[in-house]
Amino acid sequence: MENVVNKVVLSGCAGSDAEIRVVGGNSKLARVNMAVNESYRNSTGEEVKKTQWFSLTFWGAKADIAELKIKKGTRFSIEGRLQTNNYEAKDGTKRYTTEIVVDEIVIKELVVAN
């Protein structure tokens, strides 16, 4: 199958400061939840506002940028790809999480890409 694309582009605000971890001894990982606001008019013409939350993961140099620049309320944009992981919960059930692995960050005039 040709032309398969896994690409996400979002613009929103950080729900908290970046959470930083070092994994594997020297790889930096940052996690941030991004709020993206939407609005639309329902069938009666009333404006409805809705907030969607997305889990973002930053690696390496992008994690460094996230640590320094992304604080609660920071408005920024990202381009990345969806990644689904699974794990076994304490009760033995299989759980799934979906996150966006960030390839590019835009914070005001700062652009960080691969």
Summary of the structure (lengths in Angstrom):
residues: 114
radius of gyration: 16.4
end to end distance: 25.4
largest distance: 56.3
contacts: 287
relative contact order: 0.23
helix: 8%
strand: 62%
